[in-house]
Amino acid sequence: MVPKIAMKIYKHANEVLLAACDEDLLGKTFRDGKLNLEVSRDFYDDTRVDKVLFLRSLQLSTISNLVGETTINTAIDAGFVDKECIIWIDGIPHAQVCTM
């Protein structure tokens, strides 16, 4: 079974925020020292998509909040995220992307 990506799009003025995560991380919280990452359903969960639709949405976003190996690796492979810009919280990769 191909893993799905959960995502939600927010629009405000000229900004488009994409919140996306591996669907199996929804509802979980990860802690590592002072870092706390809550993958809340309210923020990330609107629709489930495959990698192609995720990348189309990522291409249109101005700000992206990404969590999980499938989500992050897909963004890396497409050139949206640099491996050096990922933070790891309790073994879970997290990246934020801003485009101008």
Residue pairs with C-beta under 8 A, 6 or more apart in sequence:
2 50
3 22
3 23
3 24
3 70
4 23
4 48
4 49
4 50
5 20
5 21
5 22
5 23
5 48
5 49
5 50
5 51
5 54
5 68
5 70
5 71
5 74
6 20
6 21
6 22
6 23
6 26
6 44
6 45
6 46
6 47
6 48
7 18
7 19
7 20
7 21
7 44
7 46
7 47
7 48
7 49
7 54
7 57
8 18
8 19
8 20
8 43
8 44
8 45
8 46
8 47
9 16
9 17
9 18
9 19
9 46
9 57
9 61
10 16
10 17
10 18
10 19
11 17
14 62
15 62
15 63
16 60
16 61
16 62
16 63
17 61
17 62
17 63
17 64
17 65
18 57
18 58
18 60
18 61
18 63
18 64
18 65
19 43
19 44
19 64
19 65
20 44
20 54
20 57
20 58
20 64
20 65
20 66
20 67
20 71
21 39
21 44
21 66
21 67
21 68
21 71
22 67
22 68
22 69
22 70
22 71
23 48
24 68
25 39
25 67
25 68
25 92
26 39
26 41
26 44
26 45
27 39
27 40
27 41
28 39
29 36
29 37
29 38
29 39
30 36
30 37
30 39
30 89
30 90
30 91
30 92
31 37
31 89
31 90
32 88
32 89
32 90
35 87
35 89
36 89
37 67
37 89
37 90
37 92
37 94
39 67
39 68
43 65
44 67
49 57
51 70
51 74
54 71
54 74
55 74
55 75
55 78
58 64
58 75
58 78
58 80
58 97
61 97
61 99
62 98
62 99
62 100
63 96
63 97
63 98
63 99
64 75
64 80
64 95
64 96
64 97
64 98
65 96
66 72
66 75
66 81
66 94
66 95
66 96
66 97
67 92
67 93
67 94
68 92
68 93
69 92
69 93
72 81
72 86
72 93
72 94
72 95
75 81
75 95
75 97
76 82
76 83
80 97
81 95
81 97
85 95
86 93
86 94
86 95
87 93
87 94
87 95
88 94
